[in-house]
Amino acid sequence: MCKNLKKENIIPTKIFHSPVLRAEQTAHVVSDFFDVATQKLDALGDDFEEDAIIDTLTHLPQDDTVFLVGHGPSLYTFANMLTSTPCLTRELPRSGACVLRFSGKVAPGKATFVRTYVP
């Protein structure tokens, strides 16, 4: 997956991950490949907190490419909430990626769907 993202020049400047061990392990694999540090974001965990994640994202430079490593059902719902029309019709498989782009403020309905990557 990382090779495909890199080939299309989708390279993270920040990687946030859930506090759950399997998400942390996945984030470290991605981190090692791209040589970018990871940061735990509790809001990506079992008590998924959309508002806290959006707040975190709005405080980053607008040109950052951020990877969120978490859990299927929550990230699926979150991605659909961020686009003006649902971009995903079903959950991504494990290790899948959904790429969204913001041109301006990070807020519900403000993202543009780019594409998905599946293993």
Backbone hydrogen bonds in HBPLUS format (Angstrom, degrees):
<---DONOR---> <-ACCEPTOR-->    atom                        ^
c    i                          cat <-CA-CA->   ^        H-A-AA   ^      H-
h    n   atom  resd res      DA  || num        DHA   H-A  angle D-A-AA Bond
n    s   type  num  typ     dist DA aas  dist angle  dist       angle   num
A0005-LEU N   A0001-MET O   3.04 MM   4  6.37 161.2  2.07 156.7 161.8     1
A0006-LYS N   A0002-CYS O   2.88 MM   4  6.06 164.4  1.90 153.7 158.2     2
A0007-LYS N   A0003-LYS O   2.88 MM   4  6.00 155.1  1.94 145.8 152.8     3
A0008-GLU N   A0004-ASN O   3.27 MM   4  6.50 139.8  2.44 138.7 147.6     4
A0008-GLU N   A0005-LEU O   3.16 MM   3  5.30 130.9  2.42  97.5 110.1     5
A0010-ILE N   A0005-LEU O   2.83 MM   5  5.04 168.2  1.84 149.5 146.9     6
A0009-ASN N   A0006-LYS O   2.88 MM   3  4.78 159.3  1.93 109.1 111.8     7
A0013-THR N   A0065-THR O   2.71 MM  52  5.24 165.7  1.73 147.3 149.0     8
A0014-LYS N   A0065-THR O   3.30 MM  51  6.52 155.1  2.36 152.0 149.4     9
A0067-PHE N   A0014-LYS O   2.96 MM  53  6.37 160.4  2.00 150.8 156.5    10
A0039-GLN N   A0015-ILE O   2.85 MM  24  6.26 137.6  2.03 155.6 168.1    11
A0016-PHE N   A0067-PHE O   2.87 MM  51  6.22 162.6  1.90 174.0 173.8    12
A0069-VAL N   A0016-PHE O   2.82 MM  53  6.17 160.4  1.86 154.1 161.0    13
A0017-HIS N   A0039-GLN O   2.99 MM  22  6.28 149.8  2.08 145.7 150.6    14
A0041-LEU N   A0017-HIS O   2.81 MM  24  5.67 165.3  1.83 161.3 159.2    15
A0018-SER N   A0069-VAL O   2.90 MM  51  6.31 141.9  2.05 165.0 176.7    16
A0023-ALA N   A0020-VAL O   3.07 MM   3  5.61 126.1  2.37 115.3 128.2    17
A0024-GLU N   A0020-VAL O   3.05 MM   4  6.31 157.4  2.11 152.9 160.0    18
A0025-GLN N   A0021-LEU O   2.85 MM   4  6.11 159.0  1.89 158.6 164.1    19
A0026-THR N   A0022-ARG O   3.09 MM   4  6.25 157.1  2.14 138.7 144.6    20
A0027-ALA N   A0023-ALA O   2.88 MM   4  6.08 160.7  1.92 148.9 154.6    21
A0028-HIS N   A0024-GLU O   3.00 MM   4  6.26 148.4  2.10 145.6 153.5    22
A0029-VAL N   A0025-GLN O   3.14 MM   4  6.49 145.9  2.26 144.2 152.8    23
A0029-VAL N   A0026-THR O   3.12 MM   3  5.17 122.4  2.47  96.7 111.1    24
A0030-VAL N   A0026-THR O   3.08 MM   4  6.43 163.1  2.11 155.5 159.2    25
A0031-SER N   A0027-ALA O   2.76 MM   4  5.91 156.8  1.81 146.1 154.0    26
A0032-ASP N   A0028-HIS O   2.87 MM   4  5.95 160.1  1.91 143.4 147.8    27
A0033-PHE N   A0029-VAL O   3.13 MM   4  6.35 157.3  2.18 144.8 150.7    28
A0034-PHE N   A0030-VAL O   3.00 MM   4  6.23 166.4  2.02 158.2 160.8    29
A0035-ASP N   A0031-SER O   2.66 MM   4  5.35 121.7  1.99 143.3 157.5    30
A0036-VAL N   A0031-SER O   3.17 MM   5  4.94 147.6  2.28 126.1 134.8    31
A0044-LEU N   A0041-LEU O   2.90 MM   3  5.79 169.0  1.91 131.4 134.9    32
A0045-GLY N   A0042-ASP O   2.95 MM   3  5.40 164.4  1.98 121.0 124.3    33
A0049-GLU N   A0043-ALA O   2.90 MM   6  4.82 158.2  1.95 136.1 141.4    34
A0053-ILE N   A0049-GLU O   3.10 MM   4  6.40 154.2  2.17 154.3 162.1    35
A0054-ILE N   A0050-GLU O   2.92 MM   4  6.19 168.4  1.93 160.3 163.1    36
A0055-ASP N   A0051-ASP O   2.91 MM   4  6.06 157.9  1.95 144.7 151.4    37
A0056-THR N   A0052-ALA O   2.99 MM   4  6.20 154.0  2.06 141.2 147.6    38
A0057-LEU N   A0053-ILE O   2.93 MM   4  6.24 162.6  1.96 154.8 159.2    39
A0058-THR N   A0054-ILE O   2.89 MM   4  6.10 151.3  1.97 153.2 160.8    40
A0059-HIS N   A0056-THR O   3.25 MM   3  5.55 148.6  2.35 104.4 113.2    41
A0060-LEU N   A0057-LEU O   3.22 MM   3  5.50 163.6  2.25 113.9 115.2    42
A0064-ASP N   A0061-PRO O   3.11 MM   3  5.64 166.8  2.13 122.2 123.6    43
A0075-LEU N   A0071-HIS O   3.02 MM   4  6.04 175.0  2.03 162.9 164.1    44
A0076-TYR N   A0072-GLY O   2.88 MM   4  5.82 162.1  1.91 164.8 169.3    45
A0077-THR N   A0073-PRO O   3.17 MM   4  6.27 165.4  2.19 143.9 147.2    46
A0078-PHE N   A0074-SER O   2.92 MM   4  6.07 158.4  1.97 148.0 154.9    47
A0079-ALA N   A0075-LEU O   2.85 MM   4  5.96 163.8  1.88 149.2 152.6    48
A0080-ASN N   A0076-TYR O   3.18 MM   4  6.41 161.6  2.21 146.5 151.3    49
A0081-MET N   A0077-THR O   2.97 MM   4  6.18 144.7  2.10 143.9 154.1    50
A0082-LEU N   A0078-PHE O   2.98 MM   4  6.24 143.3  2.12 147.9 157.8    51
A0109-GLY N   A0081-MET O   3.09 MM  28  6.33 137.3  2.28 130.5 143.0    52
A0111-ALA N   A0082-LEU O   2.80 MM  29  5.43 165.4  1.82 157.7 152.6    53
A0096-GLY N   A0093-PRO O   2.85 MM   3  5.31 137.7  2.03 145.6 143.5    54
A0097-ALA N   A0117-TYR O   2.80 MM  20  4.96 158.7  1.84 147.6 151.4    55
A0117-TYR N   A0097-ALA O   2.75 MM  20  4.96 153.0  1.82 146.4 149.6    56
A0099-VAL N   A0115-ARG O   2.81 MM  16  5.42 171.8  1.82 172.0 174.8    57
A0114-VAL N   A0099-VAL O   2.81 MM  15  5.30 161.4  1.84 160.7 155.7    58
A0101-ARG N   A0112-THR O   2.83 MM  11  5.12 154.9  1.89 143.7 152.4    59
A0112-THR N   A0101-ARG O   2.76 MM  11  5.12 156.8  1.81 147.5 155.6    60
A0110-LYS N   A0107-ALA O   3.07 MM   3  5.49 157.6  2.12 141.8 139.9    61
